[in-house]
Amino acid sequence: MSPRERTAAPAARVAAEALGVLALVLAYLWLFRGYGFDVVDEGTQLAQIDRVARGARPYLDFETGYTPWFFALHVALWRVSGAELLATRTFGVLLHAATVALVYAALRRRASALLAGTVVAFDVAFLLPVSPRTGAPFNVPYPGWVAAPLALGAQLLVAGVVAARVGGASIGAGAVGLLPLAAAGALAGAAFAVKPNAGLLALGGAALATVGGWRRGDVVAGLLGGLVRLGAVAGALLLLGGVASDPTYAVALLLPVVLAALRTGPSADGGAARPLRDLIVLAAGFLLPTAAWALPLLLELGATRFAREVLLLDGGGVVDAYLLPFPAPAPAAGAVCAAVALAAVLLRRRRGAPVAGVAPAGAASLVLLAGIALAAATADGRPARIVGEEVCLWLGPGALAAALLLVPRRDDTTRARALLAFAALYALQLFPRPDLIHVAMGAPPVLVAAAAAWSWLASPPGAEGSVQGRLQGRRATRAVIVLLLLACAARTLPGLRARLVETQVPLDAGARAPLTIAAPWAGEHAWLGAAVAAIRERTADGEGIFTFPDLAGLGFLADRPVPFFHLYFVPGRPDLAGEERTIAELEQRRPRLALTGRPRVAAFAGAADYFARLGAYLDERYPVAEELAGVTLRGRAAQR
């Protein structure tokens, strides 16, 4: 570590504080472990896990975007506990609490407890939200939740190696420096084993960050460093494809990658690293966990299907089916993001000097306060929740871009720049669905990088102006933190009220879902219990059913598998060939019961029109047997 960097907090103190954060976050999330149910996303994930638990194979027996290790993990949890849904949710809240504690520990090593605590409070309140009406989105077993701490671990390992090399520590000179790089590659490979795009982006981010620890002037370092930096930009352009020229996508996702490539390069004080060896070690670490599952699957699927269905390349249909526009920042979100950028500029340009008698940190805090006030004034009556989600969507890209522009290439910024380079690439997982859930799943590396940059900018090596200026700065900083913590409290209070104050009513969605919901919203969930009871009454144990377009979760709740290759029907995924395959499977299997209903989320809108042939088949062969509030039950007609 460079002597100009902030002294790291004692490891024992950081560990003790992180354990305290773990306990507090776990206690909060545990309250919602059994609250509510999302029949679409959560239900579909559980139905797919259920298929694997019954012996089906991902990609071979059913379509999925997630790799076998994700399913193996949850099936193992089910078999060990016998609790199924609650086992998955228990693992989820433990994972979230551990991830937040890791974020805190990563920040606390070189930042104040106040900054680290405020960041994790924001993470929990705004990126792990609760909807009193429906439940907690963090209970949905998205693979991205598993990938996040793995990517964060890879980011921290690489940044540590790079900082040590530039600081002259022995870790960068000898073979011992390769162990963290191998571990970082292995963590990226583990992320790839549950969510392919997250793992590949983590590997790319690690490679880009590693360049900062190479020695400037070394021919091999210059050549390989240029190739890695060019590859990062080219990879981002290839990923974004047709939307790369879209202004919002270009600013939010492409610009940070371009800035990271421009600002990351070999250092004049880089260690005696061997660049080619570094990249080989990273790749070897990545391939070690990957080969265990990818090679057998590659042999079974063949190269073409593997590229299309596992790597989602060559017409996998994901982008066309799920692409969302990146919304331009509304005035309120723009005000907050502009205030963050201006505050960073003040810290950078007048670092160590007072601004109108106020310390730079205080001047920046006053700007942040003004930005928050302007956001409140321009919210135009929209709910604070919506404004908060817009801010969350743009705050990450804005903070990364500002930090990459303002943090200089110096010895004492090596670690922060490595963190930023990794985060810029990892943030690409927002494509093709820039929504709050994907912001949350990619947030840990971004939060750590942005907060590390802010900590450096706000901690000048010299005095911060006059005594009066320092006092004013502290007061302004505390005001911002108090305001942010109040916003976090306001975001969490409705969920806490629904869980702790309102009467809890059983969800009554079958034995597999021992869940509750607050009494005011119990009526909106009554259809789940009615549907599960009707399904069980009309089918035998273990009998398969068919669902369209997004009701596979009902099969899970009723303990009835959905034994078809396609379990959900987003227009374009499956394509029309997949529609014909589904009709053929229906003719072959002839389940006695089919379920249909109106799409419940925007991604499924238009399914009835796109899959018109399938709809006509169901109308002909599966006349309506019973209409319920949220689903239509159809019984197979006698074959003519």
ABEGO torsion letter per residue (X at the ends): XBAABBBBBBAAAAAAAAAAAAAAAAAAAAAAAABEBBAAAAAAAAAAAAAAAAGBBBGAABBBABBAAAAAAAAAAAAAAGAEAAAAAAAAAAAAAAAAAAAAAAAAAABBAAAAAAAAAAAAAAABBBBAAAEBAAABBBAAAAAAAAAAAAAAAAAAAAAAAAAGBAAAABAAAAAAAAAAAAAAAAAAAABAAAAAAAAAAAAAAAAAABBBGBAAAAAAAAAAAAAAAAAAAAAAEAAAABAAAAAAAAAAAAAAAAABBBBAABBBBBAAAAAAAAAAAAAAAAAAAAAAAAAAAEAAAAAAAAAGBGGAGAAAAABBBBBBBBAAAAAAAAAAAAAAAAAAAABGBBBGGBBAAAAAAAAAAAAAAAAAAAAGGBBAAAAAAAAAAAAAAAAAAAAAAABBBBAAAAAAAAAAAAAAAAAAAAOABBBAAAAAAAAAAAAAAAAAAAAAAABBABBBEBAAAAAAAAAAAAAAAAAAAAAAAAAAAAAAAAAAABBBBBAGAEAABBBBBBAAAAAAAAAAAAAAAAAAAABBBGBBBBBOAAAAAAAAAAGBBBBBABABBBBGOBBAAAAAAAAAAAAAAGBABBBBBBBABAAABGAAAABAAAAAAAAAABBBABBBAABBBBBBBBBX
